[in-house]
């Protein structure tokens, strides 16, 4: 489909956004002073920082939440996944809300919703109340990242965009480092609920700042095109059914349950109908505007890559704290320190990706990031034990954070770098929605796979222990004698030895299950590498050129080294 054909199939109001409407936005922004522009950058950075930092910090305190609300491992995972599902439902509607309310009013309303949801989490004592509050937070949080990136690209010219994005990234990564520590300290010393209170003043400050500096009528239309309620209902129903199927699948034995089969069928039908309706030429007001995939070849080719990146980004940040707290017995504060290191490494990787992506090409940076991510997970599979030294884990976390930091600007540059300004907001919505689908899918699949692999390894280890293995029998007898020597009666000491042995088996079972998860991450990263090499032929040429130059520089460096010169 050509550009002209595409323009004819779009609603005239959508085309006008790239012409008259967009020129009005530029005129509005041109009247802002330099101080106002930087205040907007700070306000947007604070909004995204609160959302991003909270998302990571919640992973740190999930074990504390699980005990207080009497939830199982898969049920407490809903705290993460229902937020992601609500987030996904809102992302396609952000453009319409902006045109109805204006950028300023919509962002302020979203911040107030997010803060209200955080207050609800603080007051929650049961799992249903907690999940409801998380849904409210997801509805508010869905606006931040998409609208922030859209505003930053329009607020600054390309030559001035680098410093603004650097400040924005610094604010966001500071939150990634500090918010988990705050949540961890509060959870260890008081109650986990109180950690959410810190979010409320931050959202109020961001809302007040953005309300003060963003022009009132920015991207505002008194009578925007009507929203496609049918498509909206289809995507909400499809994502909700998908979330229910993924969350309860393992608990209800997957296809053996009528509920799970029904949810899978509803999700497949609703999402297929949504794609069909959103791409129809006679649909004047598409929700996601998927017809742009015909025009934006880079975006259409990279949808699967965006999903893979979403899986790696969210699932890896979800799994690591569960291992540290469930197997290594770290408290919340100690676990949060790993995220401090991860955030610092992410910022370094982000700066590297932003600086070298234009020189090396985004594809090469993505390949490098995926390779480092695969190496980090391979090291985890080799070194993971119930008592892995903290230093080894910190080194792997550095590689993990740096790899993700490289990929954040590079993947978006690959998929959105050639988007025309008139369609950039729609392309961003498609990209972040695809990444969000990967996030929800990754966390849900990780929780389900942990349960499956834990059951498999538990049955195997208990089978070995039940065969009266001489080594295990000697260990059990030795533990019983040690407990009896400490003054316990013989019967109690014998039972205690079995409990200790069962705890050792449980820890080993969990360790093996987490190793399987990290193997999956490694395979998925390698699949992403293959996908980039297949879909972007220039990536193969650029990667081979970079590798050749590295080998040449290394060879010349060895030849010129004093040791080689003296040997000659």
Steps between C-alpha positions, in 0.01 A plus 500: 500500500646836398510809718228670295274195524560488872413867540174445314398218734571702815254735663556861379552606860791256529658636183444853626702416810809473283420821312291781651460348846871421532597848383280641777688286753832634372376858530386435857833346596698778333364747754653309791813636662811285544431473875145381434626234260744365757234506771278289273789255454541475878125458555469230235811328634357500852169352378672218310749452785223441754334241276821320403651502848180374660467218247849374588467565874184290526697197379725541805219488757278234337596237764392741778174572320437128447512428871283792608216446251513117526571443130675217320800550271291519183234719666752759616630512143165652407614818676743547212293358215168677566691828502652409165159405358345832609805681362452326163132591482577870549796540261289484178263764637759759604488692170121535522513611865765760413282645225197500727664638817830650384847379591514695825163393636544137396843465659384671820191277517715190440742602775212551743360158406840342551541667838147396599575140404819512710298626795259212443792254511607655829155440648451150353481206740367235259608376158186622311541851642868501409429385144230766458743771609761364257248522215444868585876553498523330159230725355695803616846368415411414140520866404846590623760340275320535165399862553835591655700372203257662255527834683880485521535440126276797425640724772862499380658513157705191406829681574377604847329172584810319627553703823126493575482123460814462713343699786177305456687168515700613805180580691337170402805289586544679832152381588588147384787506750338677795139383496579129563724598793224715647246219465746247642590708806134569576399135453783376725439748781124570495227370265519473122177702466668815625750497213223606261449821696824635352344489154218740586706820558717423196196477274360821647828685437516374140134590443547852638814556291344380175178693567708814546723480192319304225281725280132444571391442141790283388363220278146590605198486270151596622339238273745215433393209278282251690674205656443156348315338789475161326878477451558624853268234640666230292853582613398534867308170493781324313775620732294425811424145384865451408607619844256266678617203291868568568452569871281202584620253238744307718268502801205366294704247297488702177294330225342261750300795632192630318569848636850513353384360165221760490738784586749394232220484243361841602848657489578356157165602348491850652860588412462362146181706451678806640787467251253446215289802597796728571654432157179538298524790250142608577568540874533880542623496861734206569616455858861395437504598132658169399473603135822688556675163505448491121693825473764473774698195386749521788218505755307215337815286483593571858171433681621155605832650612310752716308212660824307567660811650196548725527140620872531577462839667213421736544128564870532589428782744221288652698176538822623660349638824285187539815286486693725739221505757362150453825303471783717631290633791600862439278761660329772298772760558781266395303405188440866418875567497528269200255727319715802586790336320270394217368857459851648487605243241180569304578872489854428376360266235237758409765768449707257293202408284395860447855606406602212276170395344523774231863407427479121511131481395227408749498142372861443608432645846194275536708197397767597754241549775327169429837322494599643839157411638541140379849483655370634833224237513742226397727598789200479731423146385862403572539671839153483651487300823306540826807687632647688203741771629360852482803630306434255216137611485596869499729447200222325310253774595740758352497312168122467518442870560749613236345271238148628563621860503658457157182357356255764626603781259621265228179297467284813494742654249475194275121496504417872523805669349345532154149590614366821355408770755134493401466132597757483782243501789316208341825310433606554862167366623540186286859449618433548871185291480697214340767534768230498766352181358844344534525621859169347605571181306850472648397538864197271466697232315785525752267445797337203325832348398642536851210297635538235229876460532487510879256207495719307256822550695330442835365162391843399367691603812246349738509180296878485546469580869235232542723223367690486830811645341786423744640855480161655569436253782834586661421872466161453667650295784776756549248784519297302754806439719595869480153610611493238775840624623347846541251366752202401286325168571588220260156499333495877455857497370411233246200699374713815491760327284230409249377862496852629437548244224168599345607866508825414322308310233259793457784751456671275247169453318448875474857552384458248218170662400663845482786355295241378249351851484839657432560240227175616339613864518825402333319316219260791453791746472663278237167489315499880504850503348387268220191716443708817461742331260215359289271804485771766464755392234705815560548381860705206373723729296539753782571230758761332281666839439515576872638153584762536226610839632521370856721211391721735296540740793574212738754349259675835447503558875667163561759565228589839648516381861843529671507127581462401134750765388765380749454136396581599145 
